[in-house]
Amino acid sequence: MNQSQEIVVSGIRPTGNLHLGNYLGAVKNFVQMQHEFKCFFFIADYHSLTTHPKPADLQNSVKQVLAEYLACGIDPNVCTIYYQSDLPEIPELYLLLNMHAYKGELERVASFKEKVRTQPNNINVGLLTYPVLMAADIIIHKAIKVPVGKDQEQHLEMARTFGNRFNRIYEKEIFIEPVAFNYGNQLIKVPGLQGGGKMSKSDGDNNVINLIDTPELIRKKILRAVTDTGPTEPNSIPTAPVQNLFDLMQMVSAPNTFEHFTKVYADCSIRYGDLKKQLAEDMVSFLIPVREKIAAIRADEPYLARVAREGAEKARVSAKTTMDEVRGAIGFRKF
Ligand code: TRP
């Protein structure tokens, strides 16, 4: 198969704002992929219902995440971007796959077990069948590549299982096996500000820099970032929190700025206050263009509505083609 015909599908959960880690670690890859493959990106609004959002909040978050992806360079003229809930074929395939998905296998999924532990008061069936819905998202377009992180590997395995099972039961080769896909640079680790591992909201809002954070907030967060008491011996290896700041600097500052601070760290003359001030200004400059773009796109409701409508139309052509085969295989009338 020609590389350009390979199909990529990825779902984006509409939870909160994108941060620098999402941008450099994931969204930039989507932007690259759209030029190399046939890409379907969608806002997973059905999946977000497992937490029972209020209608106004749901509306706002799906539009916000759409605006952020567009601002980052996802181009609706190059790929297909849509809201999951605009495709009635998805819940239809989900229902059909559910008939051959077993309670026991779904109960063994790590993400489900985690929910059972962390939210014992809301273990709804939507959570249990989350992997079935995700499988429907992927195999309905016959995707071969799915750009997701390690935490989604088990869900992807289930998508292969459900697709293969359907093929076997109905003795047809309708679905193909999707595999996880990432460019090597997906592995770049964007660290957080609180001294820990990667930039992630689970460690609080002060650990992350959101694309829409104001310059004042960015400065405040960086000036409060965790450091240590400073190097005492020349050429010592920075502690993790300080190394994190250097890593961030390498991502957003000019090379000679980074070299300067590396040098003053090595000779122990560094002042962390200066490092943070410089990093904050460079971070602000790095993010201003995307922040302004997000605001402009988010304010243009007719544009967002048009992108969503046209995206859904394109996606439904692909989804309907598969559903015709599926309905035929089951013994239903084709539409
Ligand atoms: N489960 C994914 C996540 O939590 C989101 C998602 C839903 C998805 N459907 C998908 C990802 C299909 C890839 C393909 O991030």
Boltz pocket constraint, residues with backbone or C-beta under 6 A from the ligand:
constraints:
  - pocket:
      binder: B
      contacts: [[A, 9], [A, 10], [A, 11], [A, 12], [A, 13], [A, 44], [A, 47], [A, 133], [A, 134], [A, 137], [A, 138], [A, 146], [A, 147], [A, 148], [A, 152], [A, 155]]
      max_distance: 6.0
